[in-house]
């Protein structure tokens, strides 16, 4: 631990997030009738930025234990390592962006206070998920993320779309939680342990079949959380119906939370050698899911008429790319750590560009300009700065240089090729080309098309400062992560390599 | 650090102008664009490097800073200039202020965005010519497309959206092909290169370090890479039959964008062909010499014939660019000192001349609101200065001695007539020379019917001389064309210095 601080300091980011949530409740109690949510936004943003600062500090100070390795806490149920910190940085950044943006989005909501604490508690759950080293903690943390998320999706109580989306999300989520939990119980039955390292070393004589079913069920849980095939169909509904800041939060942070489970649990509890020898080849399962997910997401996105729905499907497509991180792995593969690290770096970049894109939609909803591509026509005339930011997000999501999405995708595909998965990388590249079509439709609508009528732009009557700040910050990050990609990918690769 | 400073000036300038009010965006952008220009003159005056940057020559104003690492190879911020890139660098900084001036009259909406994009494009163009690391170069290369897409799509003519998307799709698809081609080379080099620095890769290929990749033998990898890169760059140049995006883009683009498109963006293609295909894979180039020379000659003749058939002045100039780029390809493929040197010189010369032509046609269009040959006559009556410069520029296009175009084409023909690497070189050269006759034919006939004779044009307003800030850039360009024609050595000497190593094959540490 850094300079003799107690080991629990390693949990600082999660603790800060939890205390921020409590502080938000306190603020609401002190000023229950306050019509302004400024104080909530300020407290929430500072809290999440403090958590981000804590993760950066812990990472930069050379690991969290004296020898630079992981810190194990609470009878090995918690493991803080660079992987966890990396993901926590993603969660904290997205949370900060979303909380700031929500200030303007919920400006006339009757009760905005609960939103802030729910997002922060969900983020706490994610931070806990990142450090979970036992399947029990994984499940509890997963539910801690899910329960606030259901409420958040249905947060606009008067809006039928929002409520319906929340209901669907809740039903699919409850089902997949049950499946995931049942999978955990089967794994426990086969191995007699919930701690990841003990599962890996347990003897599974004659119980490989039980373990296999358990692993498949756990894959289902991961697929739900990351919005991957076959548990993806809630995502377009939920993202479309939810308030846009919530869609941003779910599609960026919550998705990354699903991936941290996949990355840590599968590599640590079911190491590659054991998976192959016990015939529980989860890598192959993920490879198929990755291929189907990215293709389905991209082609479905290409035929959408509403921007938010297109972004929802594009988010499914990106889940497919990130799944390469757990798919393109082989026993003694030369680039196992590289490929997973590249997927982590992609998730970080994605956290900024995708959150930014959804927050731009939030801005459009705040203005009330409509939902389809046609409704976005000519917005650049009245809002050039925000539209520039949106163009940056779109080109970056498509993987076009000179934006960070280019490097994160290139490194991912390159690592997959190095590990012998040329077909997966090739499929990813083809999907990226397809994606340029629908992403550029947004840019075309914003910048090239003329507004449908001369009064169509009059909807842009306010300049929501906080929303602007969040969108611009995300855009600047998306651009600056290109020159600054070096430290990101190095940290991610080092963190991922430690798992193999 | 001066290269970085000039690029940063353009970048920061772009942001500043983008956020500035429309009223003074044009003037501000012009003032900012003078900074890179003055800076590049300073670079030029202090330029002393010799040899080719890729082949072990001295690199002027070089900076190399490690950026990141991918697959065991380092990517760095590596910029620098040699005798081939410096003239193109100067050409860019010279054309951008003039193009900005030429926008003052026609661009009347969303000015700050327009000028911001122009400066953003300049910054990336400078990056393309200065970058010596593949990834850095590729980032700049792609980043040029984005502002051009917007410039055509927002401020273009009636079919601007179609033209912008066609341009974007064509050139992006081409980039992908080229990227794959180059990457296969890097993979085939395996552990013999430790970075994506272009000099290191070029020298490793020359040293015969290409290995097998996925079971494909080295010479086949090189051939596939050559073809993929050639096709990728051919779209950009453009070479027949990949030229169809060009007339659309040119005709729809606003004048200042056309100036940069013809003046600099097309040169990115030929520059990249020279740097990648002909410098790195000379063997494959000489194996394919006959087909490439044939394509070059076809581009020359076919482009000129297409120009002959056009009625739109801008289309005529656009197609004649296809023709002129054919000469450049011919110059490259013959692999002689004068051929490659002349091709590079022709890039600069054509940049100036086509810039002048597009600008002059734009000035006439501002006044008449038509570009159709049949719609107007006797423009010389009303706009004597503009027309005078346009005629002079057209003669430059036809290769009038003492103008830059003559020098470029002359060098190319001298180089190609006696080319040992290209069989039947005299035949190809003679055929290409015939292209000049067609150029003279269509330019003279178009000018005859629009510029001279009694004035004829139906308007409800008086057509008068153009404003000073419209004519001034034309005059400056004409002066530059004549200076370069009278004293080609101000560039040609350094170009030849950098071209000789390409011809001689690689001399490592030479």
Contacts between the chains, C-beta under 8 A, distances in Angstrom:
chain1	res1	chain2	res2	distance
A	335	B	71	7.8
A	338	B	71	7.6
A	380	B	113	7.8
A	381	B	110	7.0
A	384	B	18	7.6
A	384	B	110	7.8
A	384	B	113	5.9
A	385	B	19	7.7
A	388	B	18	7.7
A	391	B	146	8.0
A	395	B	146	6.7
A	400	B	142	6.2
A	400	B	146	7.6
A	400	B	172	7.6
A	401	B	138	6.2
A	401	B	139	4.3
A	401	B	141	7.9
A	401	B	142	4.0
A	401	B	143	6.2
A	402	B	124	7.7
A	402	B	139	4.6
A	402	B	140	7.3
A	402	B	142	6.5
A	402	B	143	4.1
A	402	B	146	7.9
A	406	B	139	7.4
A	406	B	142	7.8
A	407	B	68	8.0
A	410	B	70	7.6
A	411	B	70	5.9
A	414	B	70	6.0
A	414	B	71	5.6
A	415	B	71	7.4
A	418	B	71	5.7
A	422	B	214	7.9
A	433	B	176	6.9
A	436	B	172	7.0
A	440	B	165	7.7
A	440	B	168	7.2
A	444	B	153	7.3
A	444	B	161	6.9
A	444	B	165	7.2
A	447	B	150	6.0
A	447	B	153	6.7
A	447	B	154	6.1
A	448	B	150	7.8
A	448	B	153	4.1
A	448	B	154	6.0
A	448	B	160	7.3
A	448	B	161	5.2
A	448	B	164	6.6
A	449	B	161	7.6
A	482	B	139	7.2
A	483	B	67	7.2
A	485	B	68	5.6
A	486	B	66	8.0
A	486	B	67	5.9
A	486	B	68	3.4
A	486	B	69	7.4
A	489	B	68	6.2
A	489	B	69	8.0
A	489	B	70	7.9
A	490	B	68	7.5
A	490	B	69	7.6
